[in-house]
Every structure is written in C-alpha cells, then in structure tokens.
C-alpha cells in the first residue's frame, strides 16, 4: 500500500509541475484573450492590439487564440475563414 501512495505522490507532483505554469501563463493574459475574443466576434483582427499584447509573455498567442475562438463562435464561420482574417 505504501508503494501506491508514493507512486501517487510522484505522479501528482509531476502533473502539478506541468499544469501550474500553463495556468499562470493563461491567467496573466486574460485581457488579451478577452480582447481577441471580442474582436473575433465582430471586428477585424487588430494588429495594434496583437503587438501590444506581445509585451506580456504569451500575450500575442492569447490574443490570437481569443480572436479565433471569438470568430468561431459566430454561426457559419469556419476555422479557415477565421485564420484568414488574421493575415496581415
């Protein structure tokens, strides 16, 4: 039984080491993701906002992901259409 407890502890620690940095990265970029999501629903991709979000680690990706998610939330949009909207 002690082996199972040790194995569970090791696996849990390893998973936390992987998941915590991802969570922290996303938490710092909520405003960029949210701005992208709103733009994706009814505005063009904002190169200015994208560049501004680059000041935060992972911010540009958060804006891009938010834009794609927002665009995809509009009925009838496809991923190809949404991605083509990000082309400068």
C-alpha positions as a printed Julia matrix, in Angstrom:
88×3 Matrix{Float64}:
   0.0    0.0     0.0
   2.89   2.36    0.73
   4.17   1.92   -2.85
   0.85   3.12   -4.23
   0.93   6.21   -2.03
   4.48   7.07   -3.13
   3.64   6.47   -6.8
   0.51   8.64   -6.49
   2.57  11.39   -4.87
   5.2   11.3    -7.62
   2.59  11.36  -10.4
   0.66  14.17   -8.73
   3.82  16.24   -8.29
   4.8   15.71  -11.92
   1.35  16.76  -13.16
   1.34  19.87  -10.99
   4.77  20.84  -12.3
   3.34  20.72  -15.83
  -0.08  22.29  -15.2
   0.77  25.16  -12.86
   2.99  27.06  -15.33
   0.28  26.74  -18.02
  -2.33  28.12  -15.66
  -0.11  31.0   -14.6
   0.68  31.88  -18.22
  -3.01  31.95  -19.19
  -4.05  33.9   -16.07
  -1.73  36.77  -16.95
  -3.18  37.07  -20.43
  -6.91  37.1   -19.78
  -7.28  40.67  -21.03
  -5.52  39.84  -24.32
  -7.6   36.7   -24.81
 -10.8   38.62  -23.99
  -9.88  41.44  -26.4
  -9.2   38.9   -29.12
 -12.46  37.08  -28.44
 -14.49  40.29  -28.68
 -12.68  41.37  -31.85
 -13.18  37.93  -33.37
 -16.92  38.15  -32.92
 -17.47  41.37  -34.87
 -14.27  43.32  -35.52
 -11.22  42.81  -37.72
  -8.03  41.33  -36.3
  -6.21  44.22  -34.62
  -2.5   44.17  -35.4
  -2.09  47.03  -32.9
  -3.66  45.05  -30.05
  -1.73  41.94  -31.08
   1.54  43.89  -30.91
   0.57  45.46  -27.58
  -0.14  42.01  -26.13
   3.37  40.89  -27.13
   4.6   42.88  -24.12
   3.3   40.04  -21.91
   4.77  36.55  -22.2
   2.27  34.55  -24.24
   0.06  37.61  -24.73
   0.2   37.65  -28.52
  -0.8   33.98  -28.61
  -3.62  34.7   -26.16
  -4.98  37.49  -28.39
  -4.72  35.26  -31.47
  -6.4   32.3   -29.71
  -9.14  34.58  -28.39
  -9.7   36.03  -31.84
 -10.02  32.57  -33.41
 -12.37  31.4   -30.62
 -14.5   34.53  -30.93
 -14.64  34.25  -34.7
 -15.53  30.55  -34.49
 -18.37  31.39  -32.1
 -20.14  33.2   -34.94
 -22.52  30.83  -36.7
 -21.31  29.89  -40.16
 -17.64  30.77  -39.66
 -15.05  28.09  -40.34
 -11.54  27.86  -38.95
 -10.12  28.64  -42.39
 -12.21  31.83  -42.61
 -11.17  32.91  -39.11
  -7.48  32.2   -39.69
  -7.56  34.09  -43.0
  -8.82  37.14  -41.07
  -5.54  37.22  -39.12
  -3.36  37.51  -42.23
  -1.75  40.92  -42.43
